[in-house]
Amino acid sequence: MSEAPGRVVIVGASLAGLSAAKALRTEGFSGSLVLAGDEPHLPYDRPPLSKQALRGLTSADTTLPQPADLDLEFRLGVPATGLDRAERTVILADGSRLAFDRCLVATGARARPWPNSAEAALDGVFTLRTRDDAERIAARLRDRPGRVVLVGGGFISFEVASVCREMDIPVTVLVRDSLPLAGAVGAPLGSFVAEVARGAGVDLRLDAAIARMQGDARGRLAGLVLEDGDRIETACLVVAIGAERNTAWLDGAGLATDRNGLRCDRFCRALGADGTPADGIFAAGDVAHWPNPHDGGALVAVEHWGNAVAQARTAARNMLAGDAAALVPHDHLPDFWSQQFGLTIKLVGLAAGSDAFAVVRGSMEERRFLAVFGKAGRTVASASVDSARWLPAYRAAILEGAPFPPLPGGVDAPARVAMQSLEEPTR
Ligand SMILES: Cc1cc2nc3c(=O)[nH]c(=O)nc-3n(C[C@H](O)[C@H](O)[C@H](O)COP(=O)(O)OP(=O)(O)OC[C@H]3O[C@@H](n4cnc5c(N)ncnc54)[C@H](O)[C@@H]3O)c2cc1C
């Protein structure tokens, strides 16, 4: 470690923020360390919120572990409202100011709200991002609502639908597109998830959109009408239509923010509006978008657990780097997992934009397989369903730019390669 910054202020007390704090101490930082967050809770883990936390795990069990000797000052329950770059201070909503030598922006994202605010305010309409959201939804599920409706075709919708089915609660999932998840994991996996969900009793409606929600005289959700005229009776609806990045508090700070978040360079340094690194300011986690070397340097924001941890560690190292020569680039191949309907789905690499897909081990019929995604003749991503044993090998293949389809004759040669062009989605 070179010349140590005296005080580091981390804004956002969640996965990226806490990971950066731990990494700073591991790297030998002995100065003062402040973790400021708007939620009243100690940092906790979000993945269980759409899984175990809805069916009984007490949400306090999701608290992220932290070493006793972290020597961290928490400022919880108060949002940051501004960042004064000239004064090098973070301004909190209670008027207090936190001076810093280095600042890490780790304010993540929030659930995208339902666009009709009157409908969003109905009792029984939820979003799921925080521990408090999960507790509200879990309480409603315990009351056994007649039918739960999920709006949105992403992983959170299917995970919540899975919990509902385990609890034997009728559930409808409304997806605007002709397939769920196709943007993230391609059409074949999207079709697979759709089939599994239907097999578990989910009423999955594709190409479906809500025309209007209906409330009763006491402001409680009573049902909704779809654009095709169908009416669904429900008192519990979870809106899961994506996330918005938490950058509003940076307005006026002269940083490069837009709907994709806070723009960084590959060293996790936040960029100013003029495109040059802002002195002493870094970013990590869901709030950041940066040039990803695994996507030809395209600016990406990766809203996954693994990236938040890896990027926080890189940012921490670079906060302590004495000069530009000591900076290390953030080089993380995206990966994530999902648990639903008794299956564990894992994906490594960037499936979006791939042009071919092959099942190389097991089969979709068995619900146990490993698949590989290709792009322009190279392996770019791999997904496993209940068979993650081979994923590390394919991670290596992706990093090496191995040919696609995987070469026959190798020690791990697949018995059968079922090829499918992604240009012809199946239903
Ligand atoms: C329900 C759910 C399930 C998920 N499941 C998976 C999964 O299975 N696999 C996977 O890989 N990923 C999953 N994720 C994604 C993963 O949890 C995120 O990528 C991760 O939480 C990102 O961490 P972060 O610290 O960057 O941001 P966040 O976790 O969003 O934390 C940001 C923190 O900053 C706070 N904040 C915002 N604005 C301010 C402000 N102005 N002042 C102070 N504090 C502020 C926020 O309230 C929040 O506490 C899931 C996410 C959710 C919501």
The ligand as a Gaussian input file, in Angstrom:
#p B3LYP/6-31G(d) Opt

LIG

0 1
 C      -34.757000      -9.938000      -4.346000
 C      -33.382000     -10.017000      -4.970000
 C      -32.842000     -11.262000      -5.287000
 C      -31.564000     -11.344000      -5.853000
 N      -31.066000     -12.577000      -6.158000
 C      -29.836000     -12.676000      -6.719000
 C      -29.299000     -13.951000      -7.040000
 O      -29.931000     -14.990000      -6.818000
 N      -28.062000     -14.001000      -7.604000
 C      -27.334000     -12.862000      -7.871000
 O      -26.216000     -12.956000      -8.409000
 N      -27.828000     -11.634000      -7.564000
 C      -29.052000     -11.517000      -7.007000
 N      -29.560000     -10.286000      -6.690000
 C      -28.758000      -9.084000      -7.000000
 C      -27.804000      -8.727000      -5.859000
 O      -28.449000      -8.793000      -4.628000
 C      -27.271000      -7.307000      -6.127000
 O      -26.469000      -7.379000      -7.287000
 C      -26.486000      -6.756000      -4.954000
 O      -27.317000      -6.556000      -3.843000
 C      -25.824000      -5.426000      -5.325000
 O      -25.193000      -4.895000      -4.202000
 P      -24.893000      -3.327000      -4.074000
 O      -24.248000      -3.168000      -2.739000
 O      -24.192000      -2.844000      -5.276000
 O      -26.302000      -2.589000      -4.122000
 P      -27.597000      -2.715000      -3.161000
 O      -27.650000      -4.084000      -2.582000
 O      -28.701000      -2.190000      -3.973000
 O      -27.269000      -1.709000      -1.973000
 C      -27.211000      -0.327000      -2.101000
 C      -27.499000       0.293000      -0.741000
 O      -27.353000       1.704000      -0.826000
 C      -28.473000       2.325000      -0.216000
 N      -28.662000       3.677000      -0.735000
 C      -29.253000       4.055000      -1.897000
 N      -29.259000       5.398000      -2.014000
 C      -28.642000       5.878000      -0.903000
 C      -28.341000       7.190000      -0.449000
 N      -28.651000       8.291000      -1.165000
 N      -27.724000       7.329000       0.736000
 C      -27.377000       6.234000       1.481000
 N      -27.649000       4.972000       1.101000
 C      -28.268000       4.794000      -0.087000
 C      -29.611000       1.375000      -0.552000
 O      -30.746000       1.592000       0.251000
 C      -28.938000       0.044000      -0.281000
 O      -28.969000      -0.265000       1.074000
 C      -30.831000     -10.162000      -6.121000
 C      -31.386000      -8.906000      -5.815000
 C      -32.653000      -8.838000      -5.246000
 C      -33.242000      -7.478000      -4.925000

